[in-house]
């Protein structure tokens, strides 16, 4: 291991931590949070995320299904018939910018935020 | 080395790489990120890059991704791993050729791992049309430091043995 290897390692750690900090910092500016579900790049559904909403959404794609649960201000993929189960093992997300991806089904669950009110939301 | 020996060697290394690819698909990782892997086949790719050169390791890499597609049968993950594998090999080749005075194989391997992750996440965000997938990247970079380190470390031993074997065959 050379000196430059160590510099590279420190550099990558620094960059990664900085990027994580930026993502977190951007998340704290919002007062309203939404759960957005997209399938293959197209919007499937959108929900308001707060502590009082308890919901189970079944997303059915041509490749399989994902069952997404919204509870206590947290979102998780509860069940999926995809082959790698990464979306289920990812666990809960709750802050804007956080994202669950199910690559085999091309399903993306992400939390977005905004600082203003929206007119139409599907509950 | 004559042509047949060359061919046999490449076939053997490809078989090893395929075996490691399938093996790492079975091992679960503690962190759930799309495309996060141990990078075990990269040990073979990196070693063959050093011992046999760019063209042959590219051949091994391409044949490997196609064989893994046939064995595991997941066309979507094939697309990700194909672009990841090609760009990782390209970066490792460039770093090894021009910057090997500065970086040891560990550094080369970390560069490869980072290129692999970046290409995979970029491909994923293109296919899903969602740039937010890049938020997985910092975590994956941290993981790739560990995997890259051990892959580079292990490659040293493989290269040592490979050189010994080739040397022996040439003299026999």
Interface residues (C-beta under 8 A of the other chain):
Chain A: X1 X2 X4 X5 X8 X9 X12 X13 X15 X16 X17 X19 X20 X23 X38 X40 X41 X83 X84 X86 X87 X89 X90 X91 X97 X98 X99 X101 X103 X104 X106 X108 X110
Chain B: X28 X32 X33 X34 X35 X74 X76 X77 X80 X102 X103 X104 X106 X107 X110 X111 X114 X124 X127 X128 X129 X130 X132 X133 X135 X136 X137 X138 X139 X141 X142 X145 X149
